[in-house]
Each structure stands twice: as structure tokens, then as C-alpha cells.
Amino acid sequence: MLISLSIKNYALIDNLNVDFNDGFSIITGETGAGKSILLGGLSLILGKRADLSSLKDATQKCIIEAVFNVSNYNLKPLFESEDFDYEAHTIIRREILPSGKSRAFVNDSPVNLTSLQLLGERLVDIHSQHQTLQLTSNDFQFQVIDALAKNEDSLQNYKTELNTYKKLQKALKDLTSFQVEAIKEHDYNSFLLNELVEANLVAGEVEVLEEEYETLNNIEGIKENLAEAYQLLSDEQVGVLSSLTSLKNVFQKLTGFSSKYEALFDRANSSLIEMDDLFSEINELQDHIEANPNRLEVVDAKLKTIHGLMQKHVASDVSELITIKNQLEEKVSITENLDETIQKKQSEIDAKETELNTISQVIHKNRSEVVPQLKKQLETILVDLGMPNAQFKIDVVRSETFYANGKDALSFLFSANKGGSFNELKKAASGGELSRIMLAIKSVLAKYIQLPTIMFDEIDTGVSGEISNKMGDIMLQMSKTMQVFSITHLPQIAAKGHSHFKVYKEDVNEVTQTNLIKLNHDERIVEIAQMLGGSEMSTSAIAHAKELLN
């Protein structure tokens, strides 16, 4: 509910601060006193776009602030989704700067207008004779029926499953599209994969193969060099081994004279051992090295295959080729298993359809059961509102389509006259009739769900005293479960309020200002008497005003 409203430097308002109560509040004032200005300021709090021309003093900023008690509105999920700081007493502030820039705050945290509008529509519903388009909306009509049918949990469950269903459908569509393209590429990918598989690739094998190729391709030269090395080491006259043996023996004879000679002996002996080991290794290499033209051909072919594949796939080494092979294996496997995958996805969709059909059937059943009840309540209320022949024809029909709120198609038809044909509300009802129908619907809704604060803006225009009296009774009844405001010119309605506020103009320092004050009991008598008989109040007008208030 709206707890308080503060407006500074807006239109004709210089500085206004007012506190509100729950229940039924009345706002009255002469035509042109500034009731629309008050609504305009409140609309800014609810997310309406700001206009620089609204500033009373163009050199000062305009500040509009409202405090709401939101504890009964189940708004925590909205606060979380919009990243608002939740407070049971939530403060909304709008600022319009002289530069034209506008800022909005929820509990002192800056917010954008889109988010503020989402919150605003959950806090206050401003309703006038000219704002009945909502009534003709199919979505709103379903909301009314679902409120009576208590479909909230089923609808939430349905929407969750519908979201999953749509994701599954998208996944199936993507798979089908992928299959069309994959089939085109399958043969080529399979060919590329077979080439890589047949190459029997091993990471790091290129270096090993290139070394083996160099050995096999230069076998004769290697043999000649090994033979020469063998000869240099083993020659009995001038061979390295023979010479080192003689050198070692010479140093051995000197070891007894000095440690220096012993060190020379050790070095010669070490060299001899090393050369002897080298000789043995050369000898072994000679025994095992031999020409192998067949192996040379195999190695050469493998290297050419690998280099060809690296060039084809723009790969820098065998490891990259192996990665490409694995990717191709995955693509080919996916393509070959796509039929099975698509079938599995279709089965998931079929199961989800069954689940959605079950939930939507429950929703449909609940709706169908409450339609006669809604029809009866609306027609009964409209009789009191001067529409004795008003009739509704409401049909909820199952369709084959999954809509956002079930599988039902809704026909919400109306006839204002006896024997008249039924038609859509926007075609069959006048503006005044739509306004009364909306009042009837809101009064029914108030019994079933927690509605936001509602502000009826002169919806009683053009109605008779008796009907306006019934309108006041309905609004008073609604105020038992919600906060209701009525901006009215009719004393019959004004007298029913728990609180009464008056909008008026006054000249301060030769500048016209709009103000709003709360009237006490005596002031209410005067205001209602003036509404009954004009500014020159008669004794009978005062007596009538007292009678209305009592």
C-alpha cells in the first residue's frame, strides 16, 4: 500500500507531503485544482518517462518520493530478479534535473525505467474511463479466470515445462539442420579419416623415421667410414690402440719416480680404456649394419605420407594430425549416430508433450468450472451498476496449440441489451460501460488475490446518484482487503471513504500553487455540502452531508 507521497517542484506543486492510510481514501477538488497533476507525479514514481516542462522552477530539480508497504505483495522474487534491495517499506524516488536528465532510485539504489515500470505495475493500478484497454486484452481476461480458478501453481508448473519443451524443440531443429549438412560432409570426412587411420600415426615418429632414412640411404658411406675408423684403431704398427698401449707402458716405468708420472700413466690408461670401448662399439656396428632397400622404401613412403598429410591439413607435426583425426572421428561418429540421437530427442519431446497436456488439462478443467461463477458474479454486480440486461458469454475451448498459459482459446463476449447479439467487449460496450465492467471485475478479483493499490480516477462520471452509491459500496467493500483511492466529484461516493483528501489551488506571493490536505470530520461536512449544493451552502445541504457521512 502507498504509505506516503512527497512532491517537490513539480508542475504547480511547490512542496507537498502527505501520509495515507489503508482502506478507502477519497480525493476531491474542483475541476482544474490539480488532481491530474497529483496523478502525474505518482505516475513518475511508477516509471513514466519524465518531461522537463514538468518542473515548476526550471532552475531547481524536481524530487518525487513515495513509500510503499510491500510486505503483502510477494515481491521478493521480483526484487531479486531486478537486483533491487528488498525492504518491507520500500522507498521509490524520481529526480528530474534542470538539464533534463532523469534518475530513479529504489531504496536508494539507482534503477532503470524498465525495471521501475515492472515494480510500479505491481504497486499501483491507476484506472480511469479512458484506461479500459486492459479489459479487452485476452491475457487480462485469462488472469481474471485463473485467479478464480486458483491456477497459479499449475500455471507456474506449466510455464516451467513449456520452457523445457521449447528448448527440446530447438535442440531437435538444430540436430535436424546439422544432419542435413553433416550428410553432405560425411563422405569427405570419412575419406579424410581413413587416410589418417591408415597412416597409423604415432606422436614423435617423424624424427625417428628421418634418422632411420638417413642411415639406410647412406649405408655404403657409413660402412666405409666405420672400416676406416676400425683400421685407424686396430693397425698393429701405427694403430691408435697399439700406440696408446706403448705410451701407457712408458709412463708405467716412470710411476716410481714421482706422482706426476703416475698421473700421466692414469690418463694414458684411461684413454686406452676409452679407445678400446670405442673399438668394440665400432666392431659391433660393422657386424650389424647392412643395406636394406625394402626397409628404405617403407620408411621413405611413410615419411612422404606423413608430410603429405601435414601439408593437406596444414599441421605442423604429427600430434596436430592426431588431434585432427580425433575430431574427424567425432564428426563421423556423430553423423553416423544422428538418427539415434534425433529419435531420442523426439522421444523426450513426446514425453514432455504428454506432461504438458496433463497439466493444461487440469488448468482447462479449473477454468471451465469457474466460468459460470464468474459470469454470475459479474452480471449481478452490473445490475447494481445500472446495467440490468448485461450478459456475458464466456467459453474456454481446448486447442492443439501450446500457448504461454495453457492450451485454451478464450471467447469473452458481451451484450449490454436484452436480445442483443454478443460481441467482443471493445465492440459491444461503451466507454462508461467498460469502466463499470472493469470495476465489477476488480471487485471480484479482490476476493481471490491480493491486488495492488488501486486508484479510480473519476470512473463515476456521467452516472446517476443511485448507481454512484452502488459504485461507492463496491469500492468500500474492496477496501477491506486492499488500499483503494477514488478521485470523484460525487458526494455519494465521497461520503463512503475512511479518509478524505482535498486538492485545491491557492495563490502564494502571486504564484498559483496546488496543494493536498487531509480533511477532518467537520471539514468533510463542508466539502460534501459544497459538492451537493455549490459554494453557497444551504442548511439542507449541510444536513444532507451529515446524513451521508453517518
C-alpha positions as CSV (number, residue, x, y, z in Angstrom):
1,M,0.0,0.0,0.0
2,L,1.0,3.6,-0.5
3,I,2.1,5.0,2.8
4,S,3.3,8.5,1.9
5,L,3.9,10.7,-1.1
6,S,6.3,13.7,-1.3
7,I,6.4,16.0,-4.3
8,K,8.8,19.0,-4.7
9,N,9.0,21.4,-7.7
10,Y,6.5,19.6,-10.0
11,A,4.1,21.5,-12.2
12,L,2.0,23.7,-9.8
13,I,3.2,21.8,-6.7
14,D,5.9,23.6,-4.7
15,N,6.3,21.2,-1.8
16,L,3.7,18.6,-0.9
17,N,4.0,15.9,1.8
18,V,1.1,13.6,2.6
19,D,0.5,10.4,4.5
20,F,-2.1,7.8,3.5
21,N,-4.0,5.1,5.4
22,D,-5.2,1.7,4.3
23,G,-8.9,1.2,3.4
24,F,-10.9,3.6,1.3
25,S,-9.5,7.1,0.6
26,I,-11.3,9.8,-1.2
27,I,-9.7,12.6,-3.2
28,T,-11.9,15.6,-4.2
29,G,-11.4,19.1,-5.6
30,E,-12.7,21.5,-8.1
31,T,-12.1,21.0,-11.8
32,G,-8.6,22.3,-12.6
33,A,-7.5,22.2,-9.0
34,G,-4.7,19.8,-9.9
35,K,-5.9,16.3,-9.4
36,S,-4.3,15.3,-12.7
37,I,-1.0,16.9,-11.5
38,L,-1.1,14.6,-8.5
39,L,-1.7,11.6,-10.7
40,G,1.1,12.7,-13.0
41,G,3.6,12.9,-10.1
42,L,2.5,9.4,-8.9
43,S,2.9,8.1,-12.5
44,L,6.6,9.2,-12.5
45,I,7.1,7.1,-9.4
46,L,5.6,4.1,-11.3
47,G,8.0,4.5,-14.2
48,K,6.5,7.0,-16.6
49,R,9.0,9.0,-18.7
50,A,9.9,12.4,-17.3
51,D,9.3,15.7,-19.1
52,L,11.5,18.8,-18.4
53,S,8.4,21.0,-18.8
54,S,7.0,19.4,-15.6
55,L,9.5,21.4,-13.4
56,K,7.8,24.3,-11.6
57,D,11.1,26.1,-11.2
58,A,13.3,25.2,-14.2
59,T,16.5,26.1,-12.2
60,Q,15.8,23.6,-9.5
61,K,15.5,19.8,-9.6
62,C,12.2,18.0,-9.1
63,I,12.0,15.3,-6.5
64,I,9.1,12.9,-6.1
65,E,9.3,10.2,-3.4
66,A,6.8,7.5,-2.3
67,V,7.0,5.0,0.5
68,F,5.1,1.6,0.0
69,N,4.5,-1.2,2.3
70,V,5.2,-4.2,0.0
71,S,5.2,-7.0,2.7
72,N,1.9,-8.5,1.4
73,Y,2.6,-8.4,-2.3
74,N,5.1,-11.4,-2.6
75,L,7.6,-9.2,-4.4
76,K,10.8,-10.7,-3.2
77,P,11.3,-12.7,-6.4
78,L,10.8,-9.5,-8.5
79,F,13.3,-7.6,-6.3
80,E,15.8,-10.5,-6.7
81,S,15.4,-10.8,-10.5
82,E,15.8,-7.0,-10.9
83,D,18.6,-6.8,-8.4
84,F,16.7,-4.4,-6.0
85,D,17.4,-4.2,-2.3
86,Y,14.3,-5.6,-0.7
87,E,12.7,-3.6,2.2
88,A,9.2,-4.2,3.6
89,H,8.8,-0.4,3.5
90,T,10.2,0.3,0.0
91,I,11.2,3.9,-0.9
92,I,10.9,4.9,-4.6
93,R,12.4,8.3,-5.7
94,R,12.4,10.1,-9.0
95,E,14.6,13.1,-9.7
96,I,14.3,15.4,-12.8
97,L,17.3,17.7,-13.1
98,P,17.3,21.1,-14.7
99,S,19.4,19.6,-17.5
100,G,16.5,17.3,-18.4
101,K,18.2,14.2,-17.1
102,S,16.0,11.9,-15.1
103,R,17.1,9.5,-12.4
104,A,15.2,6.7,-10.5
105,F,16.0,5.0,-7.2
106,V,14.6,2.1,-5.3
107,N,15.7,2.0,-1.7
108,D,18.5,4.5,-2.6
109,S,19.9,2.2,-5.4
110,P,19.7,3.6,-8.9
111,V,17.4,1.6,-11.3
112,N,16.4,1.9,-15.0
113,L,12.9,2.9,-16.0
114,T,12.0,-0.6,-17.4
115,S,12.7,-2.2,-14.1
116,L,10.8,0.6,-12.3
117,Q,7.8,0.0,-14.5
118,L,7.8,-3.7,-13.7
119,L,7.7,-2.8,-10.0
120,G,5.3,0.1,-10.4
121,E,2.6,-2.1,-12.1
122,R,2.7,-4.4,-9.0
123,L,2.2,-1.5,-6.6
124,V,-0.4,0.9,-8.0
125,D,-3.2,0.4,-10.6
126,I,-4.5,3.8,-11.9
127,H,-7.8,3.3,-13.6
128,S,-10.0,5.8,-15.4
129,Q,-12.8,5.7,-18.0
130,H,-10.2,6.1,-20.7
131,Q,-7.9,3.3,-19.5
132,T,-10.0,0.2,-20.2
133,L,-7.9,-1.3,-23.0
134,Q,-6.6,-3.8,-20.5
135,L,-10.1,-5.2,-20.1
136,T,-10.3,-6.1,-23.8
137,S,-7.0,-8.0,-23.6
138,N,-7.1,-11.7,-23.8
139,D,-4.3,-12.0,-21.4
140,F,-6.1,-10.0,-18.7
141,Q,-9.3,-12.0,-19.2
142,F,-7.3,-15.2,-18.6
143,Q,-5.8,-13.6,-15.5
144,V,-9.3,-13.0,-14.1
145,I,-10.5,-16.5,-14.8
146,D,-7.2,-18.1,-13.4
147,A,-7.5,-16.0,-10.2
148,L,-10.9,-17.5,-9.5
149,A,-9.7,-21.0,-10.7
150,K,-6.7,-20.8,-8.4
151,N,-4.5,-21.9,-11.2
152,E,-1.3,-20.1,-10.0
153,D,0.7,-23.2,-9.1
154,S,-0.5,-25.2,-12.2
155,L,0.4,-22.3,-14.4
156,Q,3.8,-21.9,-12.9
157,N,4.5,-25.6,-13.4
158,Y,3.1,-25.4,-17.0
159,K,5.4,-22.5,-17.8
160,T,8.4,-24.3,-16.5
161,E,7.7,-27.4,-18.5
162,L,6.8,-25.3,-21.6
163,N,10.2,-23.6,-21.4
164,T,11.9,-27.0,-21.3
165,Y,9.7,-28.2,-24.2
166,K,10.7,-25.3,-26.4
167,K,14.4,-25.9,-25.6
168,L,14.0,-29.5,-26.6
169,Q,12.3,-28.4,-29.9
170,K,15.1,-26.0,-30.7
171,A,17.6,-28.8,-30.0
172,L,15.8,-31.1,-32.3
173,K,15.6,-28.4,-35.0
174,D,19.4,-27.8,-34.7
175,L,20.1,-31.5,-34.8
176,T,18.0,-31.9,-38.0
177,S,19.7,-29.0,-39.6
178,F,23.1,-30.3,-38.6
179,Q,22.2,-33.7,-40.0
180,V,21.4,-32.2,-43.5
181,E,24.8,-30.5,-43.6
182,A,26.6,-33.4,-41.9
183,I,25.3,-35.9,-44.5
184,K,26.8,-33.7,-47.2
185,E,30.2,-33.7,-45.4
186,H,30.1,-37.3,-44.2
187,D,31.7,-39.0,-47.2
188,Y,34.5,-36.4,-47.4
189,N,35.2,-36.6,-43.6
190,S,35.2,-40.4,-43.8
191,F,37.7,-40.3,-46.6
192,L,40.0,-37.9,-44.6
193,L,39.6,-40.0,-41.5
194,N,40.5,-43.2,-43.4
195,E,43.7,-41.6,-44.7
196,L,44.8,-40.6,-41.2
197,V,43.8,-44.0,-39.7
198,E,45.7,-45.9,-42.4
199,A,48.8,-43.7,-41.7
200,N,49.0,-45.3,-38.3
201,L,50.3,-42.1,-36.8
202,V,52.5,-42.1,-33.6
203,A,53.5,-38.8,-31.9
204,G,57.2,-38.0,-32.4
205,E,57.8,-40.7,-35.0
206,V,58.9,-38.3,-37.8
207,E,62.2,-37.6,-36.1
208,V,62.8,-41.4,-35.6
209,L,61.9,-42.2,-39.2
210,E,64.0,-39.4,-40.6
211,E,67.1,-40.7,-38.7
212,E,66.4,-44.2,-40.0
213,Y,66.0,-42.9,-43.5
214,E,69.3,-41.1,-43.4
215,T,71.1,-44.2,-42.2
216,L,69.6,-46.5,-44.8
217,N,70.1,-44.0,-47.6
218,N,73.8,-43.6,-46.8
219,I,74.7,-47.2,-45.9
220,E,77.8,-47.6,-48.1
221,G,79.4,-44.3,-47.0
222,I,78.7,-45.3,-43.3
223,K,80.4,-48.7,-43.9
224,E,83.5,-47.1,-45.5
225,N,83.9,-44.6,-42.6
226,L,83.4,-47.3,-40.0
227,A,86.0,-49.5,-41.7
228,E,88.5,-46.7,-41.8
229,A,87.9,-45.9,-38.1
230,Y,88.4,-49.6,-37.4
231,Q,91.7,-49.6,-39.3
232,L,92.9,-46.5,-37.5
233,L,92.3,-48.0,-34.1
234,S,93.5,-51.6,-34.8
235,D,96.6,-51.3,-37.0
236,E,99.5,-53.2,-35.3
237,Q,102.1,-50.8,-36.4
238,V,100.5,-47.3,-36.2
239,G,97.1,-48.0,-34.8
240,V,95.8,-45.9,-32.0
241,L,95.3,-48.8,-29.7
242,S,98.9,-50.1,-30.3
243,S,100.3,-46.6,-29.8
244,L,98.3,-45.9,-26.6
245,T,99.4,-49.3,-25.2
246,S,103.1,-48.4,-25.8
247,L,102.5,-44.9,-24.3
248,K,100.9,-46.5,-21.2
249,N,103.9,-48.8,-20.7
250,V,106.4,-45.9,-20.9
251,F,104.5,-43.9,-18.2
252,Q,104.2,-47.1,-16.1
253,K,108.0,-47.3,-15.9
254,L,108.1,-43.7,-14.6
255,T,105.4,-44.0,-11.9
256,G,108.0,-44.9,-9.2
257,F,109.9,-41.6,-9.6
258,S,107.1,-39.1,-9.0
259,S,103.4,-38.7,-8.5
260,K,103.4,-36.5,-11.6
261,Y,104.3,-39.5,-13.7
262,E,101.7,-41.6,-12.0
263,A,99.1,-39.1,-13.1
264,L,100.3,-39.3,-16.7
265,F,100.0,-43.0,-16.5
266,D,96.5,-42.8,-15.2
267,R,95.4,-40.5,-18.1
268,A,97.1,-42.7,-20.7
269,N,95.4,-45.8,-19.2
270,S,92.0,-44.0,-19.2
271,S,92.4,-43.0,-22.8
272,L,93.3,-46.6,-23.7
273,I,90.2,-47.9,-22.0
274,E,88.0,-45.3,-23.8
275,M,89.5,-46.2,-27.2
276,D,89.2,-49.9,-26.5
277,D,85.5,-49.3,-25.7
278,L,85.1,-47.2,-28.9
279,F,86.8,-50.0,-30.9
280,S,84.4,-52.6,-29.5
281,E,81.3,-50.4,-30.4
282,I,82.6,-49.8,-34.0
283,N,83.2,-53.5,-34.4
284,E,79.6,-54.2,-33.2
285,L,78.2,-51.6,-35.6
286,Q,80.0,-53.1,-38.5
287,D,78.6,-56.5,-37.7
288,H,75.0,-55.2,-37.7
289,I,75.0,-52.6,-40.4
290,E,73.8,-53.8,-43.8
291,A,71.9,-52.5,-46.8
292,N,68.1,-52.9,-46.7
293,P,66.4,-51.5,-49.8
294,N,63.0,-52.8,-48.8
295,R,63.0,-51.1,-45.4
296,L,64.4,-47.9,-47.0
297,E,61.4,-47.9,-49.4
298,V,58.9,-48.4,-46.5
299,V,60.5,-45.6,-44.4
300,D,60.5,-43.2,-47.4
301,A,56.9,-44.0,-48.2
302,K,55.8,-43.4,-44.6
303,L,57.6,-40.1,-44.4
304,K,56.1,-38.9,-47.7
305,T,52.6,-39.9,-46.4
306,I,53.1,-38.0,-43.2
307,H,54.4,-34.9,-44.9
308,G,51.6,-35.1,-47.4
309,L,49.0,-35.3,-44.7
310,M,50.6,-32.4,-42.8
311,Q,50.5,-30.3,-45.9
312,K,46.9,-31.2,-46.6
313,H,45.7,-30.5,-43.1
314,V,48.0,-27.5,-42.5
315,A,49.5,-29.3,-39.5
316,S,53.0,-28.5,-38.0
317,D,53.6,-32.0,-36.6
318,V,52.1,-35.5,-36.1
319,S,50.5,-34.5,-32.8
320,E,48.3,-32.0,-34.6
321,L,47.4,-34.6,-37.2
322,I,46.3,-37.0,-34.4
323,T,44.1,-34.2,-32.9
324,I,42.5,-33.7,-36.4
325,K,42.0,-37.4,-36.7
326,N,40.2,-37.4,-33.3
327,Q,38.0,-34.5,-34.4
328,L,37.1,-36.3,-37.6
329,E,36.3,-39.5,-35.7
330,E,33.9,-37.5,-33.5
331,K,32.2,-35.8,-36.5
332,V,31.8,-39.1,-38.4
333,S,30.6,-40.8,-35.3
334,I,28.0,-38.1,-34.6
335,T,26.8,-38.2,-38.2
336,E,26.5,-42.0,-38.1
337,N,24.6,-41.9,-34.8
338,L,22.5,-38.9,-35.6
339,D,19.3,-40.9,-36.4
340,E,19.5,-42.5,-33.0
341,T,20.2,-39.1,-31.3
342,I,17.3,-37.5,-33.2
343,Q,15.0,-40.3,-32.2
344,K,16.0,-40.0,-28.6
345,K,15.4,-36.2,-28.7
346,Q,12.0,-36.8,-30.3
347,S,11.1,-39.2,-27.5
348,E,12.0,-36.6,-24.9
349,I,9.7,-34.1,-26.7
350,D,6.8,-36.6,-26.9
351,A,7.2,-37.3,-23.1
352,K,7.2,-33.5,-22.4
353,E,4.1,-33.0,-24.6
354,T,2.3,-35.7,-22.6
355,E,3.3,-33.9,-19.4
356,L,2.2,-30.5,-20.8
357,N,-1.1,-32.0,-21.9
358,T,-1.8,-33.3,-18.5
359,I,-1.1,-30.0,-16.7
360,S,-3.0,-28.0,-19.3
361,Q,-6.0,-30.3,-18.9
362,V,-6.0,-29.5,-15.2
363,I,-5.8,-25.8,-16.0
364,H,-8.7,-26.1,-18.5
365,K,-10.9,-28.1,-16.1
366,N,-10.4,-25.4,-13.3
367,R,-11.2,-22.6,-15.8
368,S,-14.3,-24.3,-17.1
369,E,-15.6,-24.9,-13.6
370,V,-15.3,-21.2,-12.5
371,V,-16.6,-19.6,-15.7
372,P,-20.4,-19.9,-14.7
373,Q,-19.4,-18.5,-11.2
374,L,-17.6,-15.5,-12.8
375,K,-20.4,-14.8,-15.2
376,K,-23.0,-14.8,-12.4
377,Q,-20.9,-12.5,-10.1
378,L,-20.2,-10.0,-12.9
379,E,-23.9,-9.9,-14.1
380,T,-25.1,-9.5,-10.5
381,I,-22.8,-6.6,-9.8
382,L,-23.6,-4.9,-13.1
383,V,-27.3,-5.0,-12.3
384,D,-26.5,-2.8,-9.3
385,L,-24.4,-0.6,-11.5
386,G,-27.3,0.3,-13.8
387,M,-26.8,-2.4,-16.4
388,P,-29.7,-4.9,-15.7
389,N,-29.5,-6.5,-19.1
390,A,-25.8,-7.1,-19.2
391,Q,-24.8,-10.6,-20.2
392,F,-21.5,-12.4,-20.7
393,K,-20.8,-15.4,-22.9
394,I,-17.5,-16.9,-21.8
395,D,-16.2,-20.0,-23.5
396,V,-12.9,-21.8,-22.7
397,V,-12.1,-24.2,-25.6
398,R,-9.2,-26.6,-25.8
399,S,-6.9,-26.1,-28.8
400,E,-4.0,-28.1,-30.2
401,T,-1.5,-25.3,-29.6
402,F,0.7,-24.8,-26.5
403,Y,0.2,-21.2,-25.6
404,A,2.1,-19.3,-22.8
405,N,-0.7,-20.0,-20.3
406,G,-2.1,-23.4,-21.4
407,K,-3.9,-24.8,-24.5
408,D,-7.1,-22.9,-24.1
409,A,-8.6,-20.4,-26.6
410,L,-10.9,-17.9,-24.8
411,S,-14.0,-16.2,-26.1
412,F,-15.1,-13.4,-23.8
413,L,-18.2,-11.9,-25.3
414,F,-20.7,-9.3,-24.0
415,S,-24.1,-8.0,-24.7
416,A,-25.4,-4.8,-22.9
417,N,-29.0,-5.1,-24.1
418,K,-31.7,-7.7,-23.8
419,G,-32.0,-9.6,-27.1
420,G,-28.8,-8.0,-28.4
421,S,-26.1,-10.0,-30.1
422,F,-22.9,-11.0,-28.3
423,N,-19.7,-9.3,-29.4
424,E,-16.2,-8.6,-28.2
425,L,-16.1,-6.2,-25.3
426,K,-14.3,-3.4,-27.2
427,K,-17.1,-3.5,-29.8
428,A,-20.1,-4.2,-27.6
429,A,-19.5,-1.8,-24.7
430,S,-19.3,2.0,-24.5
431,G,-16.5,3.7,-22.5
432,G,-18.8,4.2,-19.5
433,E,-19.9,0.6,-19.6
434,L,-16.3,-0.7,-19.9
435,S,-15.4,1.4,-16.9
436,R,-18.2,-0.2,-14.8
437,I,-17.4,-3.7,-16.1
438,M,-13.7,-3.1,-15.0
439,L,-14.9,-2.0,-11.6
440,A,-17.0,-5.2,-11.4
441,I,-14.1,-7.4,-12.4
442,K,-11.7,-5.7,-10.0
443,S,-14.2,-6.2,-7.2
444,V,-14.4,-9.9,-8.0
445,L,-10.6,-10.2,-8.2
446,A,-10.2,-8.5,-4.8
447,K,-11.9,-11.5,-3.2
448,Y,-9.4,-14.0,-4.6
449,I,-6.0,-12.4,-5.0
450,Q,-4.0,-9.6,-3.3
451,L,-4.4,-6.6,-5.7
452,P,-2.1,-3.6,-5.7
453,T,-3.3,-0.2,-4.5
454,I,-6.0,0.9,-7.0
455,M,-6.8,4.5,-7.8
456,F,-10.2,5.0,-9.6
457,D,-9.9,8.3,-11.5
458,E,-13.4,9.8,-11.9
459,I,-14.9,6.5,-13.2
460,D,-18.3,7.7,-11.8
461,T,-18.5,10.5,-14.4
462,G,-21.9,10.5,-16.0
463,V,-23.7,8.1,-13.7
464,S,-26.8,8.7,-11.6
465,G,-26.9,9.2,-7.8
466,E,-28.2,5.7,-7.1
467,I,-25.6,4.0,-9.4
468,S,-22.8,6.1,-7.9
469,N,-24.0,5.0,-4.5
470,K,-23.6,1.4,-5.6
471,M,-20.2,2.1,-7.0
472,G,-19.1,3.6,-3.7
473,D,-20.4,0.5,-1.9
474,I,-18.3,-1.8,-4.2
475,M,-15.2,0.3,-3.7
476,L,-15.8,0.3,0.1
477,Q,-16.1,-3.5,0.0
478,M,-12.9,-3.8,-2.0
479,S,-11.1,-1.7,0.6
480,K,-11.5,-4.4,3.2
481,T,-8.7,-6.4,1.6
482,M,-6.7,-3.7,-0.3
483,Q,-6.0,0.1,-0.4
484,V,-8.5,1.9,-2.6
485,F,-8.4,5.6,-3.8
486,S,-11.3,7.3,-5.6
487,I,-11.0,10.6,-7.3
488,T,-14.6,11.7,-7.5
489,H,-17.0,14.7,-8.0
490,L,-19.9,12.7,-6.5
491,P,-20.8,13.3,-2.8
492,Q,-22.4,9.8,-2.5
493,I,-19.0,8.2,-3.1
494,A,-17.0,10.9,-1.2
495,A,-19.0,10.2,2.0
496,K,-18.1,6.5,2.0
497,G,-14.4,7.0,2.4
498,H,-12.4,6.2,5.5
499,S,-10.2,9.2,4.7
500,H,-10.9,12.3,2.7
501,F,-8.3,14.4,0.9
502,K,-8.9,17.7,-0.9
503,V,-6.9,19.1,-3.8
504,Y,-7.0,22.8,-4.1
505,K,-5.2,25.8,-5.6
506,E,-4.0,28.9,-3.8
507,D,-2.0,31.9,-4.7
508,V,1.2,32.4,-2.6
509,N,3.2,35.6,-3.4
510,E,1.2,36.0,-6.6
511,V,2.1,32.4,-7.7
512,T,-0.5,29.7,-8.1
513,Q,0.2,26.5,-6.2
514,T,-1.6,23.2,-5.9
515,N,-1.9,21.5,-2.5
516,L,-3.4,18.4,-1.0
517,I,-4.7,18.3,2.6
518,K,-6.5,15.6,4.7
519,L,-9.9,16.8,5.9
520,N,-11.2,16.3,9.4
521,H,-14.8,15.4,10.1
522,D,-16.1,19.0,10.1
523,E,-14.1,19.9,7.0
524,R,-15.6,16.8,5.3
525,I,-19.1,18.0,6.1
526,V,-18.3,21.3,4.4
527,E,-16.7,19.7,1.4
528,I,-19.5,17.3,0.8
529,A,-22.1,20.0,1.3
530,Q,-20.4,22.1,-1.3
531,M,-20.3,19.1,-3.6
532,L,-24.1,18.8,-3.1
533,G,-25.2,22.5,-3.3
534,G,-22.3,24.6,-4.5
535,S,-20.1,27.1,-2.7
536,E,-23.1,28.8,-1.0
537,M,-24.0,26.0,1.3
538,S,-27.6,25.7,2.4
539,T,-28.8,24.3,5.7
540,S,-30.3,21.4,3.8
541,A,-27.0,20.7,2.0
542,I,-25.2,20.5,5.3
543,A,-27.9,18.3,6.8
544,H,-27.7,16.0,3.8
545,A,-23.9,15.9,4.0
546,K,-24.1,14.9,7.7
547,E,-26.6,12.2,6.8
548,L,-24.3,10.8,4.0
549,L,-21.4,10.7,6.4
550,N,-23.4,9.0,9.1
